[in-house]
Amino acid sequence: MGYDSIFWLPVCAVLTGAGLVLSYYAGQRRGYRSMLRGAAWSLIPLAAYLTGSIEMFWKIGDAIGKYASGFVFSPVKWAGIGVAGLAVVLFMVTGGRERRRAARQRRQAAKAGQQQQQKSAPGATAPAGLAPSGAVPATAIMPAATQPQPAKAAQAGKRSGKTAAPADDDLKDIEEILRNRGI
């Protein structure tokens, strides 16, 4: 059955008429806006016939049908799908390897930078609370009366209306993030 074997004007006119009748009854129950929307949808088949769009849609559907029927029964086309799938898998695998390689190179560069800093200033990178070898911590030299006391500093900050800054920078960052999010 081809496009020319169907009388499209009566088919489109019946679809438009039935849609307009149903839109009228729907408008009685749901309101004026619903009726107008239904009328708009109902006019589409007649507009498609008058603009020649039905023939275009017929040809598109016919081409898709021929392609699909030729595709389903063609081993060559199924082999093409397999090759396309293999190409996608290869792209995914190589992309992941490149990202991992770049990340590994960044880690190695960072580690080399840290080692370079440790070689240039060995005492500067000592962990907190540990003094470089042979050095005496500053708190051991200071008398107890002159050593900073965190409780007194916090109380002094409360009296002046300011809070003492936390000693740990990581906690400060976390507090700032939580404050920005309103938590």
C-alpha positions as CSV (number, residue, x, y, z in Angstrom):
1,M,0.0,0.0,0.0
2,G,1.5,3.3,-1.0
3,Y,0.8,6.9,-0.2
4,D,-1.4,7.5,-3.2
5,S,-3.7,4.5,-2.4
6,I,-5.2,6.3,0.6
7,F,-7.6,9.2,0.4
8,W,-6.0,11.5,2.9
9,L,-8.4,14.4,2.9
10,P,-11.4,12.4,4.2
11,V,-9.2,10.7,6.8
12,C,-7.8,14.1,8.1
13,A,-11.2,15.7,8.0
14,V,-12.8,12.9,10.1
15,L,-9.9,13.1,12.6
16,T,-10.3,16.9,12.9
17,G,-14.1,16.7,13.2
18,A,-14.0,14.0,15.9
19,G,-11.3,16.0,17.8
20,L,-13.4,19.2,17.7
21,V,-16.5,17.3,19.0
22,L,-14.5,15.7,21.8
23,S,-12.9,19.1,22.6
24,Y,-16.4,20.7,22.9
25,Y,-17.6,18.0,25.4
26,A,-14.3,18.2,27.3
27,G,-14.7,22.0,27.4
28,Q,-18.2,21.6,28.9
29,R,-16.7,19.7,31.8
30,R,-13.3,21.2,32.3
31,G,-13.6,24.7,31.1
32,Y,-12.9,27.0,28.2
33,R,-9.1,26.7,28.3
34,S,-9.3,22.9,28.0
35,M,-11.7,23.2,25.0
36,L,-9.3,25.6,23.2
37,R,-6.4,23.3,23.8
38,G,-8.3,20.3,22.5
39,A,-9.3,22.3,19.4
40,A,-5.7,23.2,18.7
41,W,-4.7,19.5,18.9
42,S,-7.7,18.6,16.7
43,L,-6.7,20.9,13.9
44,I,-3.2,19.3,13.5
45,P,-4.3,16.5,11.1
46,L,-6.0,18.9,8.7
47,A,-3.0,21.3,8.8
48,A,-0.7,18.3,8.1
49,Y,-2.7,17.4,5.0
50,L,-2.9,20.9,3.7
51,T,0.8,21.6,4.1
52,G,1.8,18.2,2.5
53,S,3.4,17.0,5.7
54,I,1.6,13.7,5.7
55,E,3.4,12.6,2.5
56,M,6.7,13.6,4.2
57,F,5.9,11.6,7.3
58,W,4.8,8.7,5.1
59,K,8.1,8.7,3.3
60,I,10.0,8.9,6.5
61,G,8.1,6.0,8.0
62,D,8.5,4.0,4.8
63,A,12.3,4.6,4.8
64,I,12.6,3.7,8.5
65,G,10.6,0.5,7.9
66,K,12.8,-0.6,5.0
67,Y,15.9,0.1,6.9
68,A,14.7,-1.8,9.9
69,S,13.6,-4.8,7.9
70,G,16.9,-4.8,6.0
71,F,18.8,-4.4,9.2
72,V,17.1,-7.2,11.2
73,F,17.9,-9.8,8.6
74,S,21.4,-8.6,7.6
75,P,24.4,-10.3,9.3
76,V,26.6,-7.6,7.7
77,K,24.8,-4.8,9.6
78,W,24.9,-6.8,12.8
79,A,28.6,-7.1,12.4
80,G,28.7,-3.3,11.9
81,I,26.9,-2.9,15.3
82,G,29.5,-5.2,16.9
83,V,32.4,-3.2,15.4
84,A,30.8,0.1,16.6
85,G,30.4,-1.4,20.1
86,L,34.0,-2.5,20.1
87,A,35.1,1.0,19.1
88,V,33.1,2.5,22.0
89,V,34.6,0.1,24.5
90,L,38.1,0.9,23.2
91,F,37.5,4.6,23.6
92,M,36.3,4.1,27.1
93,V,39.2,2.0,28.1
94,T,41.9,4.3,26.7
95,G,40.2,7.4,28.1
96,G,40.4,5.9,31.6
97,R,44.0,4.9,31.2
98,E,45.0,8.4,30.2
99,R,43.2,9.9,33.2
100,R,44.9,7.5,35.5
101,R,48.3,8.2,33.9
102,A,47.8,12.0,34.3
103,A,46.8,11.6,37.9
104,R,49.8,9.4,38.6
105,Q,52.1,12.0,37.0
106,R,50.5,14.8,39.2
107,R,51.1,12.7,42.3
108,Q,54.7,12.0,41.4
109,A,55.3,15.7,40.7
110,A,53.8,16.7,44.0
111,K,55.9,14.0,45.8
112,A,59.0,15.3,44.1
113,G,58.1,18.9,45.1
114,Q,57.7,17.8,48.7
115,Q,61.0,15.9,48.7
116,Q,62.7,19.0,47.2
117,Q,61.3,21.1,50.0
118,Q,62.5,18.6,52.6
119,K,66.0,18.6,51.2
120,S,66.2,22.4,51.1
121,A,64.9,23.0,54.6
122,P,65.0,19.9,56.7
123,G,63.8,21.5,60.0
124,A,61.0,23.5,58.4
125,T,58.9,20.5,57.6
126,A,59.0,18.8,61.0
127,P,55.6,17.7,62.1
128,A,53.7,19.8,64.6
129,G,54.8,19.2,68.2
130,L,58.1,17.7,67.2
131,A,61.2,19.8,67.2
132,P,64.1,19.1,64.7
133,S,66.8,16.8,66.1
134,G,68.9,18.5,68.7
135,A,66.4,21.4,69.3
136,V,64.5,22.0,72.5
137,P,60.8,22.9,72.3
138,A,60.0,26.5,73.1
139,T,57.5,25.5,75.8
140,A,60.2,23.6,77.7
141,I,62.4,26.8,77.9
142,M,59.6,29.2,78.9
143,P,58.6,29.2,82.6
144,A,55.1,28.0,83.4
145,A,53.8,31.5,84.2
146,T,54.7,32.9,80.8
147,Q,53.5,29.9,78.7
148,P,50.3,30.7,76.7
149,Q,47.2,29.2,78.2
150,P,44.4,28.5,75.7
151,A,41.6,28.6,78.4
152,K,42.6,32.2,79.5
153,A,42.9,33.3,75.8
154,A,39.5,32.0,75.0
155,Q,38.0,33.7,78.1
156,A,39.7,37.0,77.2
157,G,38.2,36.7,73.7
158,K,34.7,36.1,75.1
159,R,35.0,39.2,77.2
160,S,36.1,41.4,74.3
161,G,33.3,40.0,72.1
162,K,35.6,38.1,69.8
163,T,36.0,34.4,69.8
164,A,39.5,32.8,69.7
165,A,40.5,31.5,66.3
166,P,40.8,27.7,66.2
167,A,44.3,26.3,66.3
168,D,43.7,23.9,63.4
169,D,43.4,25.3,59.9
170,D,41.5,22.3,58.7
171,L,38.8,22.9,61.2
172,K,38.6,26.6,60.2
173,D,38.0,25.5,56.6
174,I,35.3,23.1,57.6
175,E,33.6,25.7,59.8
176,E,33.7,28.2,56.9
177,I,32.1,25.7,54.6
178,L,29.4,24.9,57.1
179,R,28.8,28.6,57.7
180,N,28.4,29.2,54.0
181,R,25.9,26.5,53.7
182,G,23.9,27.8,56.6
183,I,24.6,24.8,58.9
